[in-house]
Amino acid sequence: MCRSEPDAAVRLEASWVLVGPDDPVRGYACLVFARHVIELHDLTDDEGPALMRDIRKVSGAIARIMNPVKMNYEVHGNTAPHLHVHVFPRYHGDQFEGRPIDPRIAKRPAYAPGEFERFREQLANDLISGRARMAPQPILQTERLVLRPFVLDDAPTVQRLVGAREIAETTLTIPHPYLDGMAEAWIRTHRAAWEAQDRGTFAIVSNADGLVGAIGLHFRPPHRRAELGYWIGRPFWNRGYATEAARAVIRFAFETLPLNRIHASHLTRNPASGRVMVKAGMQFEGILRQHVMKWDRPEDLAEYAILRTAFEAAGA
């Protein structure tokens, strides 16, 4: 990429839009295609026009906000971050006037104090207000499972399963006791979180046992990573459901999203969760000592992760 750490991201129809305070030109943006492809000819007949619509939206938004003289566009295909499009606004008297933009010799920062923050906010507002709706959350299927969005009718089962103390004591965000209305309130957050590309939460439904748990990803688009989390109801432990679901979600994430890393962690006193992560293809990375507080007690976390390169090398 032609910048340092991206500072903001917006999800459009077919791509992520990234900007950063150390970009080479005021108003620069990069569109990273949402699915992992490298070449333009790898796009489907529907994806090509969708990407072009995203480019037009970003170009128009930058033109309205920054009022440049013209735009330059560059399309690159790399293994990381794979297919992406640079949008460079051009101005009278800019440091590259009369010649091509060369980010390697750009004088940084290009923004005056406070200017980037204003641009980032205006760009996000412009794109969000005019963007197409996100595609619905998909339904994933494995040999024994269906991973689908939760519905409000699932709430009684959710409350019964996560109400068990054994579930709450090995997770960080599930309260105990789990009171009436909590499941409904939790489920109602899912659609907005998916459309904002903040979180994706799936119900784990067994062909034999019905709803048995949940699994999800918490996205960090600027860093192209996501955190995996899951729980399985106590009656359904030791049946391989968590591993089967984790493999499916990891595959979905790497095949459809521009992620470079998926990580997960567990309390060290819950080694069974670590075995799930290893079976799903993750590697152990280390122990974060007394990293979290659980019920007023400091707890160590074991950290695991899988990188895109490892996923692809394994042919998962």
PLY file of the C-alpha trace (Angstrom):
ply
format ascii 1.0
element vertex 316
property float x
property float y
property float z
element edge 315
property int vertex1
property int vertex2
end_header
0.00 0.00 0.00
1.11 3.57 -0.63
0.73 4.70 2.98
1.36 3.79 6.58
-1.30 2.37 8.91
-4.81 3.03 7.59
-6.84 5.16 9.95
-10.39 4.61 8.75
-12.37 2.11 6.76
-15.80 2.03 5.15
-17.34 -1.08 3.61
-19.03 -0.51 0.25
-20.76 -2.91 -2.11
-17.63 -4.75 -3.22
-14.67 -3.23 -1.38
-13.21 -1.70 1.75
-12.23 1.98 1.53
-9.09 2.78 3.54
-7.42 6.11 4.28
-4.58 7.13 6.59
-3.00 10.27 8.04
0.37 9.55 6.40
-0.98 9.11 2.86
1.10 10.74 0.09
-1.62 13.11 -1.16
-4.46 14.96 0.52
-7.71 13.12 -0.15
-6.08 9.84 -1.20
-8.07 6.63 -0.73
-7.48 2.95 -1.43
-10.24 0.49 -2.30
-9.40 -3.12 -1.37
-11.64 -5.67 -3.03
-13.62 -7.60 -0.42
-12.93 -11.07 -1.81
-9.38 -12.37 -2.13
-8.55 -12.06 -5.83
-5.38 -10.82 -7.50
-6.27 -10.13 -11.13
-9.11 -8.14 -12.68
-9.99 -11.11 -14.84
-10.59 -13.13 -11.66
-13.70 -11.03 -10.96
-17.08 -12.46 -11.81
-19.44 -10.72 -14.20
-21.26 -9.22 -11.21
-18.15 -8.27 -9.22
-16.53 -6.20 -11.97
-19.41 -3.70 -12.26
-19.80 -3.63 -8.47
-16.15 -2.63 -8.04
-16.52 0.06 -10.68
-19.56 1.44 -8.84
-17.49 1.63 -5.66
-14.70 3.49 -7.49
-17.20 5.98 -8.88
-18.68 6.58 -5.43
-15.28 7.16 -3.84
-14.10 9.37 -6.69
-17.27 11.45 -6.49
-17.06 11.78 -2.71
-13.42 12.91 -2.82
-14.24 15.40 -5.58
-17.04 16.92 -3.50
-14.93 17.13 -0.35
-11.48 18.12 -1.65
-12.30 19.87 -4.96
-9.24 18.56 -6.85
-8.35 19.49 -10.42
-8.51 15.85 -11.54
-7.97 12.30 -10.33
-5.36 9.63 -11.03
-6.24 5.95 -10.63
-3.98 2.92 -10.26
-5.05 -0.73 -10.11
-2.72 -3.26 -8.48
-2.95 -6.99 -7.90
-0.77 -8.36 -5.12
-0.96 -11.38 -2.86
-1.42 -8.91 0.03
-3.61 -6.91 0.11
-4.56 -8.50 -3.23
-6.64 -6.55 -5.79
-6.84 -2.89 -4.87
-7.36 0.52 -6.49
-5.52 3.73 -5.56
-7.38 7.03 -6.00
-5.04 10.05 -6.12
-6.57 13.55 -6.24
-4.46 16.11 -8.11
-4.21 19.82 -7.31
-2.68 22.93 -8.84
0.75 23.34 -7.30
0.87 19.93 -5.59
4.30 18.37 -5.10
3.85 16.14 -8.15
2.40 18.72 -10.54
3.36 17.90 -14.12
4.60 14.39 -13.35
3.27 11.05 -12.03
2.75 10.58 -8.33
5.60 8.66 -6.70
4.68 7.79 -3.09
8.29 6.80 -2.36
9.43 10.42 -2.51
6.27 12.10 -1.24
6.74 14.80 1.36
4.74 13.76 4.40
2.52 14.67 6.06
0.43 15.93 3.18
-2.30 17.10 5.55
-2.30 20.24 7.67
-3.04 19.73 11.38
-6.62 18.56 11.82
-7.25 18.31 8.07
-7.08 14.53 7.85
-9.60 14.03 10.65
-12.07 16.32 8.87
-11.53 14.52 5.55
-11.94 11.09 7.13
-15.23 12.06 8.79
-16.62 13.74 5.67
-15.64 10.81 3.44
-17.22 8.25 5.76
-20.42 10.26 6.09
-20.67 10.78 2.32
-20.10 7.11 1.51
-22.27 5.70 4.27
-25.21 7.97 3.44
-25.16 6.95 -0.21
-23.91 3.38 -0.17
-25.90 0.35 -1.17
-27.16 -1.94 1.55
-24.85 -4.70 2.63
-25.61 -8.13 1.26
-27.45 -10.24 3.82
-25.35 -12.28 6.21
-24.70 -15.63 4.53
-25.71 -19.08 5.72
-22.78 -21.51 5.95
-23.18 -25.28 5.83
-20.93 -28.13 6.90
-21.44 -31.86 7.08
-23.38 -31.67 10.35
-24.06 -27.98 10.89
-25.85 -24.94 9.55
-24.37 -21.58 10.58
-27.03 -18.93 10.16
-28.01 -15.53 11.58
-29.84 -15.65 14.88
-33.56 -14.87 14.96
-35.62 -13.72 17.95
-37.25 -17.15 18.19
-33.80 -18.45 19.24
-33.83 -16.33 22.41
-35.31 -18.93 24.83
-32.75 -21.52 23.75
-29.91 -19.00 23.97
-30.96 -18.06 27.50
-31.19 -21.69 28.55
-27.77 -22.61 27.14
-25.71 -19.60 28.20
-27.49 -19.39 31.52
-25.37 -22.33 32.66
-22.58 -21.14 34.94
-20.07 -23.35 33.06
-20.54 -21.18 29.94
-20.18 -17.84 31.68
-17.14 -18.83 33.73
-15.02 -19.63 30.65
-16.04 -16.66 28.49
-15.38 -12.96 28.89
-18.57 -11.26 27.74
-21.42 -13.52 28.91
-22.91 -12.39 32.23
-24.17 -14.66 34.98
-26.95 -14.89 35.85
-28.31 -14.49 32.33
-31.55 -12.62 32.87
-34.81 -12.48 30.93
-34.53 -10.17 27.91
-30.76 -10.41 27.58
-30.91 -12.89 24.71
-33.42 -10.80 22.79
-31.35 -7.64 23.29
-28.20 -9.45 22.13
-29.85 -10.86 19.01
-31.26 -7.44 18.07
-27.71 -6.05 17.79
-26.59 -8.56 15.17
-28.05 -7.10 12.00
-26.69 -3.59 12.54
-23.30 -4.98 13.55
-23.15 -7.04 10.36
-24.19 -4.14 8.13
-21.55 -1.95 9.76
-19.03 -4.77 9.26
-18.22 -4.65 12.94
-19.24 -8.18 13.87
-20.66 -11.26 12.27
-22.47 -13.65 14.62
-23.76 -17.06 13.56
-26.05 -19.50 15.31
-24.55 -23.00 15.32
-27.39 -25.33 14.43
-26.82 -29.07 14.43
-28.82 -31.27 12.09
-29.27 -33.66 15.01
-29.52 -31.39 18.05
-30.86 -28.03 16.87
-29.32 -24.79 18.18
-26.18 -25.73 20.14
-24.13 -22.52 20.34
-22.78 -19.42 18.65
-19.68 -18.39 16.76
-18.62 -15.03 15.40
-15.95 -12.68 14.15
-15.14 -9.21 15.44
-13.67 -7.32 12.48
-10.80 -4.82 12.59
-10.78 -3.67 8.92
-7.91 -1.15 9.15
-5.61 -3.97 10.28
-7.22 -6.67 8.11
-7.77 -8.96 11.05
-10.67 -10.43 12.97
-11.09 -12.09 16.34
-12.89 -15.43 16.47
-15.11 -16.28 19.41
-17.56 -19.07 20.16
-19.49 -20.95 22.80
-21.20 -24.35 22.82
-24.00 -25.28 25.21
-22.95 -27.65 28.01
-25.13 -30.60 26.81
-23.29 -30.57 23.48
-19.65 -30.51 24.57
-17.19 -33.09 23.20
-19.06 -33.60 19.93
-16.70 -31.60 17.68
-19.25 -28.87 16.95
-16.94 -25.97 17.87
-14.11 -27.25 15.66
-16.43 -27.86 12.70
-17.96 -24.40 13.04
-14.59 -22.68 13.49
-13.19 -24.27 10.34
-16.23 -23.13 8.35
-16.07 -19.54 9.62
-12.31 -19.28 9.00
-12.79 -20.56 5.46
-15.63 -18.11 4.85
-13.57 -15.20 6.22
-10.46 -15.83 4.15
-12.39 -16.65 0.98
-14.76 -13.67 1.04
-13.14 -10.91 3.13
-9.81 -9.06 2.76
-8.45 -10.43 6.02
-4.81 -11.25 6.64
-5.12 -12.67 10.16
-7.73 -14.36 12.35
-6.93 -14.75 16.02
-8.61 -16.17 19.09
-7.85 -16.55 22.77
-8.99 -18.58 25.74
-8.54 -18.59 29.50
-5.64 -20.89 30.24
-7.77 -22.87 32.68
-9.96 -23.87 29.71
-7.52 -25.90 27.56
-10.34 -27.58 25.63
-10.91 -24.31 23.78
-7.26 -24.26 22.77
-7.61 -27.72 21.27
-10.47 -26.41 19.14
-8.26 -23.59 17.85
-5.44 -25.96 16.94
-7.80 -28.34 15.14
-9.18 -25.34 13.22
-5.68 -24.61 11.89
-4.51 -21.94 14.32
-1.05 -21.77 15.84
-0.28 -21.07 19.47
1.42 -17.67 19.83
1.91 -17.23 23.55
0.45 -16.43 26.95
-0.77 -12.97 27.94
-0.24 -13.03 31.69
-3.10 -11.71 33.83
-4.40 -9.97 30.73
-8.08 -9.86 31.73
-10.22 -9.78 34.84
-12.89 -12.44 35.20
-15.18 -12.08 38.21
-12.57 -9.87 39.93
-9.79 -12.39 39.39
-6.84 -11.80 37.01
-6.68 -14.43 34.29
-4.03 -15.50 31.78
-5.02 -15.70 28.12
-3.58 -18.14 25.58
-3.41 -16.56 22.12
-3.75 -18.43 18.82
-3.91 -17.20 15.21
-3.91 -18.23 11.58
-2.56 -16.08 8.76
-3.88 -16.00 5.22
-0.61 -17.41 3.94
-0.92 -20.43 6.22
-4.56 -20.96 5.27
-3.74 -20.91 1.56
-0.63 -23.07 1.95
-2.69 -25.70 3.75
-5.26 -25.71 0.96
-7.86 -25.49 3.68
0 1
1 2
2 3
3 4
4 5
5 6
6 7
7 8
8 9
9 10
10 11
11 12
12 13
13 14
14 15
15 16
16 17
17 18
18 19
19 20
20 21
21 22
22 23
23 24
24 25
25 26
26 27
27 28
28 29
29 30
30 31
31 32
32 33
33 34
34 35
35 36
36 37
37 38
38 39
39 40
40 41
41 42
42 43
43 44
44 45
45 46
46 47
47 48
48 49
49 50
50 51
51 52
52 53
53 54
54 55
55 56
56 57
57 58
58 59
59 60
60 61
61 62
62 63
63 64
64 65
65 66
66 67
67 68
68 69
69 70
70 71
71 72
72 73
73 74
74 75
75 76
76 77
77 78
78 79
79 80
80 81
81 82
82 83
83 84
84 85
85 86
86 87
87 88
88 89
89 90
90 91
91 92
92 93
93 94
94 95
95 96
96 97
97 98
98 99
99 100
100 101
101 102
102 103
103 104
104 105
105 106
106 107
107 108
108 109
109 110
110 111
111 112
112 113
113 114
114 115
115 116
116 117
117 118
118 119
119 120
120 121
121 122
122 123
123 124
124 125
125 126
126 127
127 128
128 129
129 130
130 131
131 132
132 133
133 134
134 135
135 136
136 137
137 138
138 139
139 140
140 141
141 142
142 143
143 144
144 145
145 146
146 147
147 148
148 149
149 150
150 151
151 152
152 153
153 154
154 155
155 156
156 157
157 158
158 159
159 160
160 161
161 162
162 163
163 164
164 165
165 166
166 167
167 168
168 169
169 170
170 171
171 172
172 173
173 174
174 175
175 176
176 177
177 178
178 179
179 180
180 181
181 182
182 183
183 184
184 185
185 186
186 187
187 188
188 189
189 190
190 191
191 192
192 193
193 194
194 195
195 196
196 197
197 198
198 199
199 200
200 201
201 202
202 203
203 204
204 205
205 206
206 207
207 208
208 209
209 210
210 211
211 212
212 213
213 214
214 215
215 216
216 217
217 218
218 219
219 220
220 221
221 222
222 223
223 224
224 225
225 226
226 227
227 228
228 229
229 230
230 231
231 232
232 233
233 234
234 235
235 236
236 237
237 238
238 239
239 240
240 241
241 242
242 243
243 244
244 245
245 246
246 247
247 248
248 249
249 250
250 251
251 252
252 253
253 254
254 255
255 256
256 257
257 258
258 259
259 260
260 261
261 262
262 263
263 264
264 265
265 266
266 267
267 268
268 269
269 270
270 271
271 272
272 273
273 274
274 275
275 276
276 277
277 278
278 279
279 280
280 281
281 282
282 283
283 284
284 285
285 286
286 287
287 288
288 289
289 290
290 291
291 292
292 293
293 294
294 295
295 296
296 297
297 298
298 299
299 300
300 301
301 302
302 303
303 304
304 305
305 306
306 307
307 308
308 309
309 310
310 311
311 312
312 313
313 314
314 315
